[in-house]
Amino acid sequence: MGLTRISAAALLCYAITICWQTVNSEFTTEDCKQLNNTVNVTCTNDEINYYTVNFQNDAQFKIYITVDNETETNSITITCQGGDEDILRINKNLTKFSLQHHDFASITVDGCIPFEDILKGFEIKLSTDFKLQRGITSTSLKPEHLRNLAALSNLVLSGFEKLDEQIFANMKSLEKLELTRFEAPLPGGVLSAIGDNLVQLNMRDNRMHQPPERLFTPLNRLELLDLSFNKLQTIPSGTFDQLENLIELDLSENRIELLPADVFQSLRALARLYLANNRLKRLDLGTFSTLNNLQQLGIENNALEIAPIEACKIFDGLSKLDYLELSNNSLTTYCLPHNMSSVQVSVSYNQIRELLVPTGAHQPRQLTKLNVRHNRLEHLSDEVLLYLHESLPELSLAHNPWQCDWASSMWLAYIKFNNERIRDLEELECTMDNTVRYVITINSSDIGKPASSIPYIIALAILGTLATLAVLAAFIYRRRATRKSNAAPLSNSVSYSNGQNGQYN
């Protein structure tokens, strides 16, 4: 009885203290001290602005509250440990404590289902960001558990086995939704009730092998869709047909091997597309033809091969692209950008042996940066060098088997003239006379002769042939001239004879 009175007096004093305080969103050391005067409550200050509150009502059930007072992320996490029946009886045993004067920007509830009574017990005001994690509870999440969240704009649901198709029936104000770590496939109509306002949908880190049919159909205002870190193997045609306002699509970290040519045809507002770390082996012509507003495209870390005949057509339509990432694939050729504004390109860690230039006229300054490190390039054609000369891009060229022979004189001259634009000049090497040398140590006199005797022999043979032909032509001309002189008048003969004497004296 005495202990109860002391506890009640302590809580009363704390409440009076709160009433006299000005409104303060931060959880303070003074709050922690007051809590330690309360029965079955322990508060610890582990670091600056980081507090842990332990409400322990019996040996089987505990509630932890973690408060983080970072400048822009003032947040609270409520974690429940215990059986589901204990959570249902929470109101009977929970030590009362008010957090009403704290304005938390983010609230996370872990394992506390249902959680309404806990929030009421602590008098926590709902914020715009609310995260609900399954934790260790086995209680299924039902629509009635979210009935008091109707005005919420940002919601995260994480770790649940499955979702009821009507789970969001009363949450039509949602603008941002995150659904992560789900075991079972989501029902196709689960997003129907929130399609009018939803702008961002994060569905990363699930076990999705294929997007459910009709899942995205209601989301005509969606701007961001994250499907990364799933187990997607294919994306059926029509999956994104209703997402005409989508700006960013992330399909990275999946198992996608093939994309239908028309899979992105409706995404005319798309600005960022990420396909990294999949198993893509090829792309059909026209895959990107309607993406006129795409600015960033990442297809790195795949097994992508593009046939030389398609290399200059595969990225047609990307007129506003400013960043293209194709590193760590299986490319053997790459066609330099055309019909684009100004783009940075990385094709490092491939097997590229040849750079191509598209046929027809192209505007200069389409390429601002080019990274071809770690490929199999030996030479660059005159057409490629002219393209690079007109575009003036920054280049990364090292770790290729460059050859410094008589066919490389134009390339070496380009390197010397544009050395300030070569970002890895100090690493750039080439083979000359079977010796690997740094390009910056090679002089013009070193490349004025072929790298072996074979070109010398060929050149001498050509010169010898030309000389023989010249002598033969002179002999024939002289004989014809002699015949004409014998048939001409004497005066002409004398004149010609004097001319001959004058020629050979």
TIPA-981881 format. One record per residue (C-alpha): chain; x, y, z; residue in one letter. Coordinates in steps of 0.02 Angstrom, whole numbers. Each point is the difference from the previous one (the first is absolute). Example, Ala and Ser with C-alpha at 12.3 -4.5 7.8 and 13.67 -1.06 7.14 Angstrom:
<rs>
+--------+--------+--------+--------+--------+
| chaine |     c1 |     c2 |     c3 | residu |
+--------+--------+--------+--------+--------+
|      A |    615 |   -225 |    390 |      a |
|      A |     69 |    172 |    -33 |      s |
+--------+--------+--------+--------+--------+
</rs>
This chain:
<rs>
+--------+--------+--------+--------+--------+
| chaine |     c1 |     c2 |     c3 | residu |
+--------+--------+--------+--------+--------+
|      A |      0 |      0 |      0 |      m |
|      A |    140 |    119 |     46 |      g |
|      A |     93 |    -41 |   -160 |      l |
|      A |   -156 |     36 |   -102 |      t |
|      A |    -20 |    171 |     83 |      r |
|      A |    182 |     42 |    -33 |      i |
|      A |    -18 |    -50 |   -182 |      s |
|      A |   -159 |    100 |    -19 |      a |
|      A |     83 |    151 |     81 |      a |
|      A |    150 |    -16 |   -116 |      a |
|      A |   -110 |     -9 |   -154 |      l |
|      A |   -102 |    149 |     64 |      l |
|      A |    157 |    103 |     24 |      c |
|      A |     59 |    -49 |   -174 |      y |
|      A |   -166 |     50 |    -76 |      a |
|      A |      6 |    169 |     89 |      i |
|      A |    177 |     25 |    -63 |      t |
|      A |    -57 |    -35 |   -178 |      i |
|      A |   -145 |    121 |     14 |      c |
|      A |    115 |    142 |     55 |      w |
|      A |    126 |    -37 |   -137 |      q |
|      A |     -5 |     85 |   -168 |      t |
|      A |    -39 |   -120 |   -141 |      v |
|      A |    159 |    -93 |    -45 |      n |
|      A |      8 |   -140 |   -129 |      s |
|      A |    163 |    -69 |     69 |      e |
|      A |     11 |   -139 |    127 |      f |
|      A |    120 |     64 |    133 |      t |
|      A |    109 |    -65 |    140 |      t |
|      A |   -125 |     73 |    122 |      e |
|      A |   -136 |   -108 |    -78 |      d |
|      A |    111 |   -150 |     28 |      c |
|      A |     28 |     43 |    183 |      k |
|      A |   -186 |     19 |     31 |      q |
|      A |    -33 |   -169 |    -80 |      l |
|      A |    125 |    -86 |    113 |      n |
|      A |   -107 |     55 |    148 |      n |
|      A |   -147 |    -99 |    -73 |      t |
|      A |    -40 |   -180 |     48 |      v |
|      A |     58 |   -134 |   -124 |      n |
|      A |     79 |    130 |   -115 |      v |
|      A |    184 |     19 |    -41 |      t |
|      A |     72 |    137 |   -110 |      c |
|      A |    179 |      4 |    -61 |      t |
|      A |     96 |    129 |   -100 |      n |
|      A |    117 |   -103 |   -109 |      d |
|      A |     68 |    143 |   -105 |      e |
|      A |    -34 |    182 |    -32 |      i |
|      A |   -185 |     22 |    -42 |      n |
|      A |    -31 |   -189 |     -1 |      y |
|      A |   -108 |    -73 |    137 |      y |
|      A |    -69 |   -173 |     39 |      t |
|      A |   -152 |    -22 |    113 |      v |
|      A |    -45 |   -172 |     66 |      n |
|      A |   -177 |    -31 |     63 |      f |
|      A |      4 |   -171 |     83 |      q |
|      A |   -164 |    -59 |     75 |      n |
|      A |     44 |   -181 |     27 |      d |
|      A |    131 |   -126 |    -51 |      a |
|      A |    -88 |    -44 |   -164 |      q |
|      A |    -37 |    170 |    -74 |      f |
|      A |    106 |    154 |    -32 |      k |
|      A |    -17 |    162 |    -97 |      i |
|      A |    152 |     96 |    -57 |      y |
|      A |    -11 |    180 |    -57 |      i |
|      A |    148 |     70 |    -95 |      t |
|      A |      5 |    188 |    -28 |      v |
|      A |    119 |     80 |   -124 |      d |
|      A |      7 |    190 |      7 |      n |
|      A |     97 |     30 |   -160 |      e |
|      A |    -30 |    171 |    -74 |      t |
|      A |   -118 |    -47 |   -141 |      e |
|      A |    -46 |   -178 |     48 |      t |
|      A |    -68 |     15 |    176 |      n |
|      A |    -73 |   -175 |     12 |      s |
|      A |    -66 |   -131 |    119 |      i |
|      A |      3 |   -190 |    -12 |      t |
|      A |   -114 |   -109 |    107 |      i |
|      A |     50 |   -183 |      8 |      t |
|      A |   -105 |   -138 |     79 |      c |
|      A |     70 |   -164 |     62 |      q |
|      A |   -118 |   -131 |     64 |      g |
|      A |   -150 |   -105 |    -49 |      g |
|      A |   -147 |     63 |   -103 |      d |
|      A |   -118 |    -20 |    148 |      e |
|      A |    112 |    113 |    104 |      d |
|      A |    -16 |    137 |   -131 |      i |
|      A |   -189 |    -16 |      0 |      l |
|      A |      0 |     28 |    190 |      r |
|      A |    121 |    146 |    -11 |      i |
|      A |   -122 |    132 |     66 |      n |
|      A |    -25 |    -92 |    163 |      k |
|      A |    182 |     -9 |     47 |      n |
|      A |     87 |    142 |    -92 |      l |
|      A |     78 |    132 |    108 |      t |
|      A |    -75 |    165 |    -53 |      k |
|      A |    118 |    129 |    -69 |      f |
|      A |    -39 |    148 |   -112 |      s |
|      A |    104 |     51 |   -150 |      l |
|      A |   -132 |    122 |    -57 |      q |
|      A |    115 |    151 |      2 |      h |
|      A |    123 |    -84 |   -120 |      h |
|      A |    -23 |     25 |   -186 |      d |
|      A |     81 |   -151 |    -82 |      f |
|      A |     32 |     13 |   -186 |      a |
|      A |      5 |   -188 |    -20 |      s |
|      A |    -81 |   -141 |     99 |      i |
|      A |     51 |   -183 |    -14 |      t |
|      A |    -99 |   -140 |     82 |      v |
|      A |     88 |   -169 |      3 |      d |
|      A |    -98 |   -157 |     46 |      g |
|      A |   -142 |     90 |     91 |      c |
|      A |   -162 |    -58 |    -83 |      i |
|      A |   -124 |     71 |     37 |      p |
|      A |     91 |    162 |     42 |      f |
|      A |   -142 |    127 |     23 |      e |
|      A |    -10 |    -21 |    189 |      d |
|      A |    187 |     19 |     20 |      i |
|      A |      1 |    165 |    -95 |      l |
|      A |   -147 |     60 |    105 |      k |
|      A |     82 |    -56 |    160 |      g |
|      A |    155 |    104 |    -38 |      f |
|      A |   -107 |    139 |    -77 |      e |
|      A |    109 |      1 |   -156 |      i |
|      A |    -60 |    113 |   -139 |      k |
|      A |     -2 |    -80 |   -172 |      l |
|      A |    124 |     76 |   -120 |      s |
|      A |      7 |     -1 |   -189 |      t |
|      A |    125 |   -147 |      0 |      d |
|      A |    -55 |   -164 |     77 |      f |
|      A |     91 |   -166 |    -12 |      k |
|      A |    -75 |   -166 |     56 |      l |
|      A |    113 |   -152 |     11 |      q |
|      A |    -55 |   -177 |     36 |      r |
|      A |    136 |    -33 |    127 |      g |
|      A |    -24 |   -164 |     92 |      i |
|      A |   -189 |      2 |      4 |      t |
|      A |   -101 |   -133 |    -92 |      s |
|      A |   -158 |    108 |     -5 |      t |
|      A |    -63 |     28 |   -177 |      s |
|      A |    -17 |    179 |    -57 |      l |
|      A |   -182 |     47 |    -34 |      k |
|      A |    -86 |    158 |    -67 |      p |
|      A |    -70 |     40 |    172 |      e |
|      A |    176 |     15 |     70 |      h |
|      A |     27 |    152 |   -112 |      l |
|      A |   -170 |     82 |     24 |      r |
|      A |     73 |    148 |     96 |      n |
|      A |    129 |     37 |   -135 |      l |
|      A |   -123 |     67 |   -129 |      a |
|      A |     83 |    172 |     -8 |      a |
|      A |    177 |    -70 |    -17 |      l |
|      A |    102 |     54 |   -152 |      s |
|      A |    155 |   -112 |     20 |      n |
|      A |     -9 |   -183 |     52 |      l |
|      A |    125 |   -143 |     10 |      v |
|      A |    -53 |   -182 |     24 |      l |
|      A |    142 |   -123 |     21 |      s |
|      A |     25 |   -185 |     33 |      g |
|      A |   -178 |    -64 |     -8 |      f |
|      A |    -40 |   -169 |    -76 |      e |
|      A |   -146 |     64 |   -106 |      k |
|      A |   -121 |    145 |    -19 |      l |
|      A |   -188 |      7 |     -4 |      d |
|      A |    -61 |     70 |   -167 |      e |
|      A |   -102 |    131 |     95 |      q |
|      A |    140 |     53 |    117 |      i |
|      A |      6 |    178 |    -69 |      f |
|      A |   -188 |     23 |    -21 |      a |
|      A |     -6 |    147 |    123 |      n |
|      A |    169 |     78 |    -41 |      m |
|      A |    -39 |    104 |   -153 |      k |
|      A |    116 |    142 |     53 |      s |
|      A |    158 |   -103 |    -25 |      l |
|      A |    130 |     83 |   -111 |      e |
|      A |    150 |   -109 |     41 |      k |
|      A |     -8 |   -188 |     34 |      l |
|      A |    138 |   -124 |     37 |      e |
|      A |    -34 |   -188 |     -1 |      l |
|      A |    156 |   -100 |     40 |      t |
|      A |     52 |   -174 |     55 |      r |
|      A |   -165 |    -85 |    -43 |      f |
|      A |     -3 |   -189 |     -9 |      e |
|      A |   -153 |    -32 |   -110 |      a |
|      A |    -50 |     85 |   -164 |      p |
|      A |   -105 |    157 |     18 |      l |
|      A |   -181 |    -10 |    -57 |      p |
|      A |    -29 |     86 |   -167 |      g |
|      A |   -128 |    125 |     66 |      g |
|      A |     88 |     50 |    160 |      v |
|      A |     42 |    175 |    -64 |      l |
|      A |   -170 |     40 |    -77 |      s |
|      A |    -61 |    108 |    144 |      a |
|      A |    153 |    115 |      3 |      i |
|      A |     32 |     27 |   -185 |      g |
|      A |    -65 |    178 |     -8 |      d |
|      A |    134 |     76 |    112 |      n |
|      A |    146 |   -121 |      5 |      l |
|      A |    158 |     81 |    -69 |      v |
|      A |    140 |   -115 |     62 |      q |
|      A |     -4 |   -190 |     18 |      l |
|      A |    148 |    -96 |     70 |      n |
|      A |    -14 |   -190 |    -17 |      m |
|      A |    183 |    -47 |     17 |      r |
|      A |     68 |   -151 |     92 |      d |
|      A |   -149 |   -117 |    -21 |      n |
|      A |    -10 |   -173 |    -77 |      r |
|      A |    -91 |     54 |   -157 |      m |
|      A |     32 |   -109 |   -153 |      h |
|      A |   -121 |     96 |   -110 |      q |
|      A |   -107 |    155 |     32 |      p |
|      A |   -180 |    -52 |     33 |      p |
|      A |   -119 |     36 |   -143 |      e |
|      A |    -92 |    166 |     18 |      r |
|      A |    106 |     50 |    151 |      l |
|      A |     52 |    169 |    -71 |      f |
|      A |   -154 |     35 |   -105 |      t |
|      A |    -82 |    124 |    122 |      p |
|      A |    160 |    102 |     28 |      l |
|      A |    -20 |    134 |   -133 |      n |
|      A |     87 |    133 |    107 |      r |
|      A |    150 |   -107 |     49 |      l |
|      A |    170 |     84 |    -27 |      e |
|      A |    121 |   -120 |     84 |      l |
|      A |     -4 |   -191 |     -2 |      l |
|      A |    136 |   -103 |     83 |      d |
|      A |     -2 |   -188 |    -35 |      l |
|      A |    184 |    -32 |     38 |      s |
|      A |     69 |   -145 |    102 |      f |
|      A |   -141 |   -119 |    -47 |      n |
|      A |      9 |   -163 |    -98 |      k |
|      A |    -79 |     65 |   -159 |      l |
|      A |     37 |   -110 |   -149 |      q |
|      A |   -112 |     84 |   -127 |      t |
|      A |   -106 |    156 |    -21 |      i |
|      A |   -154 |    -40 |   -106 |      p |
|      A |    -55 |    120 |   -136 |      s |
|      A |   -130 |    122 |     65 |      g |
|      A |     65 |     -1 |    180 |      t |
|      A |     33 |    188 |     -1 |      f |
|      A |   -130 |     54 |   -127 |      d |
|      A |    -96 |    116 |    118 |      q |
|      A |    152 |     86 |     74 |      l |
|      A |      5 |    147 |   -119 |      e |
|      A |     67 |    119 |    135 |      n |
|      A |    139 |   -114 |     62 |      l |
|      A |    167 |     91 |     14 |      i |
|      A |    111 |   -133 |     81 |      e |
|      A |     -3 |   -190 |    -18 |      l |
|      A |    125 |   -110 |     93 |      d |
|      A |      9 |   -183 |    -56 |      l |
|      A |    179 |    -30 |     59 |      s |
|      A |     59 |   -148 |    104 |      e |
|      A |   -119 |   -128 |    -77 |      n |
|      A |     15 |   -151 |   -116 |      r |
|      A |    -69 |     74 |   -160 |      i |
|      A |     69 |    -85 |   -157 |      e |
|      A |   -113 |     73 |   -134 |      l |
|      A |   -111 |    154 |    -19 |      l |
|      A |   -143 |      9 |   -125 |      p |
|      A |     33 |    134 |   -130 |      a |
|      A |   -160 |     93 |     49 |      d |
|      A |     19 |    -12 |    189 |      v |
|      A |     40 |    186 |     20 |      f |
|      A |   -105 |     69 |   -142 |      q |
|      A |   -122 |     97 |    111 |      s |
|      A |    132 |     80 |    112 |      l |
|      A |     21 |    160 |   -100 |      r |
|      A |     37 |    106 |    155 |      a |
|      A |    135 |   -119 |     65 |      l |
|      A |    163 |     90 |     44 |      a |
|      A |     97 |   -136 |     94 |      r |
|      A |      4 |   -188 |    -37 |      l |
|      A |    112 |   -120 |     97 |      y |
|      A |     28 |   -180 |    -60 |      l |
|      A |    167 |    -36 |     86 |      a |
|      A |     47 |   -169 |     72 |      n |
|      A |   -119 |   -108 |    -99 |      n |
|      A |     31 |   -139 |   -127 |      r |
|      A |    -41 |     94 |   -160 |      l |
|      A |     83 |    -77 |   -152 |      k |
|      A |    -79 |    102 |   -139 |      r |
|      A |   -116 |    146 |    -36 |      l |
|      A |   -124 |      7 |   -141 |      d |
|      A |      3 |    145 |   -122 |      l |
|      A |   -129 |    128 |     52 |      g |
|      A |      9 |    -38 |    186 |      t |
|      A |     37 |    183 |     38 |      f |
|      A |    -77 |     81 |   -154 |      s |
|      A |   -141 |     90 |     94 |      t |
|      A |    105 |     60 |    148 |      l |
|      A |     28 |    175 |    -69 |      n |
|      A |     22 |     75 |    175 |      n |
|      A |    120 |   -130 |     71 |      l |
|      A |    155 |     81 |     76 |      q |
|      A |     84 |   -143 |     94 |      q |
|      A |     13 |   -182 |    -53 |      l |
|      A |     97 |   -128 |    101 |      g |
|      A |     25 |   -176 |    -70 |      i |
|      A |    165 |    -42 |     85 |      e |
|      A |     45 |   -172 |     68 |      n |
|      A |   -100 |   -106 |   -120 |      n |
|      A |     50 |   -121 |   -139 |      a |
|      A |    -53 |    117 |   -139 |      l |
|      A |     57 |    -29 |   -179 |      e |
|      A |    -46 |    115 |   -146 |      i |
|      A |     30 |    -56 |   -179 |      a |
|      A |    105 |    122 |   -104 |      p |
|      A |   -143 |     16 |   -125 |      i |
|      A |   -114 |     62 |    141 |      e |
|      A |    127 |     98 |    102 |      a |
|      A |    -41 |    168 |    -80 |      c |
|      A |   -189 |    -25 |     13 |      k |
|      A |    -31 |    -78 |    171 |      i |
|      A |     -8 |    167 |     93 |      f |
|      A |   -102 |     93 |   -130 |      d |
|      A |   -129 |    114 |     80 |      g |
|      A |    106 |     56 |    148 |      l |
|      A |     19 |    179 |    -60 |      s |
|      A |     15 |     74 |    176 |      k |
|      A |    115 |   -131 |     76 |      l |
|      A |    141 |     75 |    104 |      d |
|      A |     69 |   -156 |     87 |      y |
|      A |     19 |   -177 |    -67 |      l |
|      A |     79 |   -137 |    106 |      e |
|      A |     44 |   -162 |    -90 |      l |
|      A |    152 |    -58 |     97 |      s |
|      A |     33 |   -182 |     43 |      n |
|      A |    -96 |    -82 |   -142 |      n |
|      A |     51 |   -107 |   -150 |      s |
|      A |      3 |    134 |   -135 |      l |
|      A |    122 |    -25 |   -144 |      t |
|      A |    -45 |    160 |    -93 |      t |
|      A |    -71 |    168 |     53 |      y |
|      A |    -73 |    134 |   -113 |      c |
|      A |     38 |    178 |     52 |      l |
|      A |   -152 |    107 |     45 |      p |
|      A |   -104 |     84 |   -135 |      h |
|      A |   -166 |     93 |      0 |      n |
|      A |     30 |     47 |    182 |      m |
|      A |     35 |    162 |     92 |      s |
|      A |    155 |    -25 |    109 |      s |
|      A |     29 |   -166 |     85 |      v |
|      A |    126 |    -83 |    115 |      q |
|      A |     34 |   -182 |    -44 |      v |
|      A |     89 |   -140 |     94 |      s |
|      A |     33 |   -164 |    -89 |      v |
|      A |    145 |    -56 |    108 |      s |
|      A |     31 |   -183 |     42 |      y |
|      A |    -70 |    -70 |   -162 |      n |
|      A |     82 |    -90 |   -146 |      q |
|      A |     -9 |    143 |   -124 |      i |
|      A |    118 |    -15 |   -149 |      r |
|      A |    -73 |    136 |   -108 |      e |
|      A |    -86 |    168 |     20 |      l |
|      A |   -124 |     43 |   -137 |      l |
|      A |    -59 |    165 |    -70 |      v |
|      A |   -179 |     11 |    -64 |      p |
|      A |    -22 |     36 |   -184 |      t |
|      A |    -69 |    168 |    -53 |      g |
|      A |     22 |    173 |     73 |      a |
|      A |      7 |     24 |    188 |      h |
|      A |     13 |    151 |    111 |      q |
|      A |    162 |     30 |     97 |      p |
|      A |      6 |      6 |    190 |      r |
|      A |   -119 |   -148 |     19 |      q |
|      A |    130 |    -91 |    105 |      l |
|      A |     70 |     86 |    155 |      t |
|      A |     84 |   -147 |     88 |      k |
|      A |     50 |   -173 |    -61 |      l |
|      A |     72 |   -139 |    108 |      n |
|      A |     66 |   -151 |    -96 |      v |
|      A |    121 |    -64 |    132 |      r |
|      A |     31 |   -187 |     12 |      h |
|      A |    -51 |    -51 |   -176 |      n |
|      A |     91 |    -76 |   -150 |      r |
|      A |     28 |    153 |   -109 |      l |
|      A |    160 |      4 |   -104 |      e |
|      A |    -34 |    140 |   -124 |      h |
|      A |   -123 |    140 |    -33 |      l |
|      A |    -56 |     35 |   -177 |      s |
|      A |     19 |    171 |    -82 |      d |
|      A |   -190 |     20 |      5 |      e |
|      A |     -2 |    -28 |    189 |      v |
|      A |    144 |    122 |     26 |      l |
|      A |    -92 |    131 |   -104 |      l |
|      A |   -156 |    -28 |    106 |      y |
|      A |     99 |     20 |    161 |      l |
|      A |     87 |    153 |    -69 |      h |
|      A |   -167 |     83 |    -35 |      e |
|      A |    -80 |    -51 |    166 |      s |
|      A |    150 |     39 |    111 |      l |
|      A |    -51 |   -122 |    139 |      p |
|      A |     95 |    -49 |    156 |      e |
|      A |     72 |   -173 |    -31 |      l |
|      A |     52 |   -148 |    109 |      s |
|      A |    101 |   -121 |   -109 |      l |
|      A |    119 |   -101 |    108 |      a |
|      A |     10 |   -189 |     16 |      h |
|      A |    -28 |    -39 |   -183 |      n |
|      A |    129 |    -91 |   -112 |      p |
|      A |     37 |    157 |   -100 |      w |
|      A |    127 |    -21 |   -141 |      q |
|      A |    125 |    140 |    -36 |      c |
|      A |     43 |    -44 |   -179 |      d |
|      A |     -4 |     94 |   -165 |      w |
|      A |   -191 |    -20 |     -6 |      a |
|      A |    -14 |     88 |    169 |      s |
|      A |     86 |    163 |    -46 |      s |
|      A |   -164 |     97 |    -10 |      m |
|      A |    -60 |    -71 |    166 |      w |
|      A |    164 |     43 |     86 |      l |
|      A |     -3 |    175 |    -74 |      a |
|      A |   -177 |     20 |     67 |      y |
|      A |     56 |    -56 |    173 |      i |
|      A |    146 |    122 |      0 |      k |
|      A |   -108 |    144 |    -60 |      f |
|      A |   -144 |    -36 |    121 |      n |
|      A |     99 |    -61 |    150 |      n |
|      A |    -94 |    115 |    120 |      e |
|      A |   -162 |    -92 |    -42 |      r |
|      A |     73 |   -173 |     33 |      i |
|      A |    -46 |    -32 |    182 |      r |
|      A |    112 |   -153 |     19 |      d |
|      A |    147 |     56 |   -106 |      l |
|      A |    125 |    -53 |    131 |      e |
|      A |    -64 |   -180 |    -14 |      e |
|      A |    -16 |     -5 |   -189 |      l |
|      A |    116 |   -129 |    -80 |      e |
|      A |     27 |    -70 |   -175 |      c |
|      A |    108 |   -134 |    -79 |      t |
|      A |    144 |     55 |   -113 |      m |
|      A |    128 |   -122 |    -70 |      d |
|      A |    -71 |   -134 |    116 |      n |
|      A |     34 |    114 |    148 |      t |
|      A |   -134 |     79 |    108 |      v |
|      A |     32 |    185 |     26 |      r |
|      A |    -91 |    145 |     78 |      y |
|      A |    -76 |    110 |   -134 |      v |
|      A |     62 |    159 |     82 |      i |
|      A |    181 |    -59 |    -27 |      t |
|      A |    -19 |    -27 |   -188 |      i |
|      A |     65 |    134 |   -119 |      n |
|      A |    -55 |     36 |   -177 |      s |
|      A |    164 |    -71 |    -65 |      s |
|      A |    -41 |   -167 |     82 |      d |
|      A |   -157 |    -20 |   -103 |      i |
|      A |     73 |     61 |   -166 |      g |
|      A |     49 |   -177 |    -48 |      k |
|      A |    -96 |   -163 |      2 |      p |
|      A |     18 |   -114 |    149 |      a |
|      A |     75 |   -147 |    -99 |      s |
|      A |    101 |    -37 |   -159 |      s |
|      A |   -150 |    -66 |    -98 |      i |
|      A |    -71 |    174 |    -38 |      p |
|      A |    176 |     52 |    -56 |      y |
|      A |      6 |   -145 |   -123 |      i |
|      A |   -172 |     41 |    -66 |      i |
|      A |     45 |    185 |    -19 |      a |
|      A |    164 |    -42 |    -90 |      l |
|      A |    -88 |   -119 |   -117 |      a |
|      A |   -128 |    133 |    -45 |      i |
|      A |    137 |    129 |    -30 |      l |
|      A |    100 |   -122 |   -106 |      g |
|      A |   -151 |    -37 |   -108 |      t |
|      A |    -37 |    184 |    -24 |      l |
|      A |    183 |     33 |    -48 |      a |
|      A |      0 |   -141 |   -129 |      t |
|      A |   -160 |     65 |    -76 |      l |
|      A |     74 |    176 |     -9 |      a |
|      A |    158 |    -62 |    -90 |      v |
|      A |   -103 |   -102 |   -122 |      l |
|      A |   -113 |    148 |    -38 |      a |
|      A |    153 |    112 |    -31 |      a |
|      A |     77 |   -128 |   -117 |      f |
|      A |   -159 |    -15 |   -103 |      i |
|      A |    -19 |    189 |     -7 |      y |
|      A |    181 |     21 |    -58 |      r |
|      A |    -18 |   -128 |   -140 |      r |
|      A |   -156 |     86 |    -65 |      r |
|      A |     87 |    168 |      5 |      a |
|      A |    151 |    -70 |    -98 |      t |
|      A |   -112 |    -68 |   -137 |      r |
|      A |    -85 |    168 |    -19 |      k |
|      A |    168 |     91 |    -10 |      s |
|      A |     61 |   -110 |   -144 |      n |
|      A |   -152 |     42 |   -103 |      a |
|      A |      6 |    188 |     34 |      a |
|      A |     96 |    138 |   -104 |      p |
|      A |    185 |     23 |     37 |      l |
|      A |    -23 |    164 |     90 |      s |
|      A |   -121 |    -83 |    116 |      n |
|      A |    120 |   -145 |     22 |      s |
|      A |    144 |    114 |     43 |      v |
|      A |   -106 |     97 |    119 |      s |
|      A |    -60 |   -161 |     84 |      y |
|      A |    180 |    -68 |      4 |      s |
|      A |     61 |    157 |     86 |      n |
|      A |   -142 |    -17 |    120 |      g |
|      A |     49 |   -177 |     40 |      q |
|      A |    182 |     50 |     21 |      n |
|      A |    -53 |    137 |    115 |      g |
|      A |   -107 |   -122 |     99 |      q |
|      A |    137 |   -127 |     34 |      y |
|      A |    156 |    109 |     16 |      n |
+--------+--------+--------+--------+--------+
</rs>
